[in-house]
Amino acid sequence: MTRTRPFLVQFAVAMIAYVAAVIISSVLLASVPQGSLRTLCALIPIVPMIVVAVTVIRQVRELDELARAVHLEALAIAFVGTALITFSYGFLETAGFPRLSMFFVWPVLGTLWGLGAWISWRRYR
């Protein structure tokens, strides 16, 4: 049995810290001149994202075999789907489409992971 509630609390706290870090980083970037300090300010949100990563990895380690199999399949779907979408768009950029930020990759991956998990869980119902 997984400990879902503690995971959700830890995940929510880490995401709130991430949002706060993004706001702090944005405010600092508006006033800090070019240089290494500005680079460090831009990376402030990475600290809470490391906490998010550790929290997710810890939760995956606590999953039973079926849930692990479901999420492995979901991650495979997300990996392949993200690769196809990002490579396709990369080729479209050579045809004149506007360049997209790397910020678009994670929402694609996360969405496909969720979709992949939903598809995988349906097979076991």
C-alpha positions, 0 to 999 in steps of 0.5 A: 500500500502506498502512502498517497496522502503524505506524498500529495502533501510533500508534492504540494509543498514542493510545488508551492515552493517552486511557484514562490521561487519562480516569482522571486527569480522573476523579480530579481531578474528584473533588477540584477545586471548581466553576469553570474549573479543573474545566472544564479537568480535564473536558476533559483526555481531549480532548487524546489524542482529538485525537491519535487524530483526526490519526492516523485522518485520516493513515491515511485519506489513505494509503488507495488509491482502493478503500479510500477509497471503501469507507470513504466508503460506510461513513461515509455508512452510519454518518452516516445510521444514527446520525442515524436512531437518535439522532433516533428516541431523541430523540423517544422521550425526549419520550414519557418515555424516560430521557435518554441521555448524548452519550457514546452517540453515538460508540459508535453511530457507530463500530459503524455505521462498522465494520458499513458497512465490512464491508458495503462490503468484501463487495461487492468480494470 
